[in-house]
Amino acid sequence: MNRFFTVIAAMFALLALQACNTVEGLGKDITKAGEKIEEVAKKK
């Protein structure tokens, strides 16, 4: 029973870490898009 809880805890930890990487990647994509919009706005 103790091993079961350890496996479940490890799975939740992996999911949490994966979600953090996904959110970080999304933030980088949004930043890049914002930079491109700024470049276009400055050209006009």
C-alpha positions as CSV (number, residue, x, y, z in Angstrom):
1,M,0.0,0.0,0.0
2,N,2.9,2.4,0.8
3,R,4.4,1.8,-2.6
4,F,1.1,2.6,-4.3
5,F,1.0,6.0,-2.6
6,T,4.6,6.6,-3.6
7,V,3.8,5.9,-7.3
8,I,0.8,8.1,-7.2
9,A,2.8,10.9,-5.6
10,A,5.5,10.5,-8.3
11,M,2.9,10.7,-11.1
12,F,1.4,13.9,-9.7
13,A,4.9,15.4,-9.3
14,L,5.7,14.6,-13.0
15,L,2.4,16.1,-14.1
16,A,3.1,19.3,-12.1
17,L,6.5,19.7,-13.5
18,Q,5.3,19.1,-17.1
19,A,2.6,21.7,-16.6
20,C,5.2,24.2,-15.4
21,N,7.2,23.7,-18.6
22,T,4.2,24.1,-20.7
23,V,3.2,27.4,-19.1
24,E,6.7,28.6,-19.4
25,G,6.8,27.8,-23.1
26,L,3.5,29.5,-23.6
27,G,4.8,32.6,-21.9
28,K,7.8,32.7,-24.2
29,D,5.6,32.3,-27.2
30,I,3.4,35.2,-26.1
31,T,6.4,37.4,-25.4
32,K,7.8,36.7,-28.9
33,A,4.4,37.5,-30.5
34,G,4.3,40.8,-28.5
35,E,7.8,41.7,-29.7
36,K,6.7,41.2,-33.3
37,I,3.6,43.3,-32.8
38,E,5.7,46.1,-31.3
39,E,8.1,46.0,-34.3
40,V,5.2,46.3,-36.8
41,A,3.7,49.2,-34.7
42,K,7.0,51.1,-34.7
43,K,7.3,50.8,-38.5
44,K,4.0,52.5,-39.1
